[in-house]
């Protein structure tokens, strides 16, 4: 006797099979699968062992790298805090110095107490540096203002 079961797309006919045939069919399938599962050759076992070792190695390396990143992150955070504290201390010291220093008082002491005067126009010598930004003076600057000359023109 056939019965019909409504499915998603099409109605299918379900045939009633005696229980003994179903058990025998399932049992033979189970026995076949069990016998296949019991037979593992040497190559398959070696492959599984190598795969397990590689996986273990990758996990250990990952954990080491993660630990290294965490420790470096903590070190960077401590250095950033140290830098922030140093910047704050420098700013505080700079503000203290700027508040205690009076430029008018310094100019007054320099001119009245030490007799310093501003440079006049004839005392100022303009010169050209042949090499770079800074010039070290080891001798008197000539009146022409040219410190050194070279035949090579750049």
C-alpha positions in Angstrom: 0.0 0.0 0.0 1.4 3.4 -1.0 0.9 6.6 0.9 1.6 10.1 -0.3 3.6 12.7 1.7 3.4 16.4 0.8 6.8 17.8 0.3 8.3 21.1 -0.6 7.9 20.8 -4.4 6.3 17.5 -5.4 4.3 14.9 -3.6 6.4 11.8 -3.2 5.2 8.3 -2.9 6.3 6.5 0.2 6.4 2.8 0.0 6.1 0.8 3.2 9.0 -1.6 3.5 8.9 -4.4 6.1 11.0 -3.6 9.2 13.2 -6.6 8.9 14.4 -5.5 5.4 15.1 -1.9 6.8 17.1 -3.3 9.7 19.1 -5.6 7.5 19.8 -2.8 5.0 20.9 -0.4 7.8 22.9 -3.0 9.5 24.8 -3.9 6.4 25.5 -0.2 5.7 26.7 0.3 9.3 28.9 -2.7 9.1 30.4 -1.5 5.8 31.1 2.0 7.2 32.6 0.5 10.4 34.9 -1.8 8.5 36.1 1.1 6.3 36.7 3.3 9.4 38.7 0.6 11.0 41.2 0.4 8.1 43.6 3.2 8.3 46.8 2.7 6.4 50.2 4.0 7.5 50.2 6.9 5.0 46.9 8.3 6.3 48.1 8.0 10.0 51.4 9.8 9.0 49.5 12.5 7.3 47.2 13.0 10.3 50.2 13.1 12.6 52.0 15.7 10.5 48.9 17.8 10.2 48.4 17.7 14.0 52.1 18.7 14.6 51.9 21.6 12.0 48.6 22.8 13.6 50.1 22.6 17.1 53.2 24.5 15.9 51.0 27.2 14.2 49.0 27.6 17.4 52.1 27.9 19.6 53.6 30.5 17.2 50.3 32.4 17.2 50.2 32.5 20.9 53.9 33.7 21.1 53.2 36.5 18.6 50.1 37.5 20.4 52.0 37.6 23.7 54.8 39.6 22.1 52.3 42.1 20.7 50.6 42.5 24.1 53.9 43.1 25.9 55.1 45.6 23.2 51.7 47.4 23.4 52.1 47.7 27.2 55.7 49.0 26.7 54.5 51.6 24.2 51.8 52.7 26.5 54.3 53.2 29.4 56.6 55.1 27.1 53.8 57.3 25.9 52.9 58.1 29.5 56.6 58.9 30.3 56.7 61.2 27.2 53.5 62.9 28.3 54.9 63.5 31.8 58.1 64.9 30.4 56.3 67.2 28.0 54.1 68.4 30.9 57.2 69.0 33.1 59.0 70.9 30.3 55.9 73.1 29.7 55.6 73.8 33.4 59.3 74.7 33.6 59.2 76.9 30.5 56.1 78.8 31.8 57.9 79.3 35.2 61.0 80.7 33.4 59.0 82.9 31.1 57.0 84.3 34.0 60.1 85.0 36.1 62.1 86.5 33.2 61.5 90.1 32.4 63.2 91.2 29.1 63.0 94.9 29.9 64.8 94.3 33.2 67.5 92.2 31.4 68.0 95.0 28.8 68.1 97.6 31.5 70.8 95.7 33.5 72.8 95.0 30.4 72.9 98.6 29.2 73.1 100.4 32.6 75.1 98.0 34.7 77.4 96.4 32.1 77.5 99.3 29.6 76.3 97.3 26.6 75.0 99.1 23.5 73.2 98.1 20.3 75.5 97.5 17.3 75.8 100.3 14.9 75.4 99.9 11.1 79.2 100.0 10.5 79.7 97.2 13.0 77.4 94.8 11.1 79.2 92.7 8.4 77.0 90.7 6.0 78.7 87.6 4.5 77.8 84.6 2.3 78.3 81.1 3.6 79.9 78.9 0.9 79.0 75.6 2.5 75.8 75.5 4.5 73.6 77.0 7.2 76.1 77.5 9.9 79.5 79.2 9.9 82.1 78.8 12.6 84.4 81.8 12.9 88.0 80.9 13.6 89.5 84.2 12.2 88.4 87.7 11.4 85.8 88.1 8.7 87.3 90.1 5.7 85.8 93.5 4.8 84.5 92.1 1.5 82.2 89.7 3.4 83.4 86.7 1.4 84.7 84.0 3.8 86.0 81.5 1.3 86.0 81.3 -2.5 86.2 78.4 -4.8 86.8 77.9 -8.5 84.0 75.3 -8.6 80.6 76.9 -9.2 77.6 74.9 -8.1 
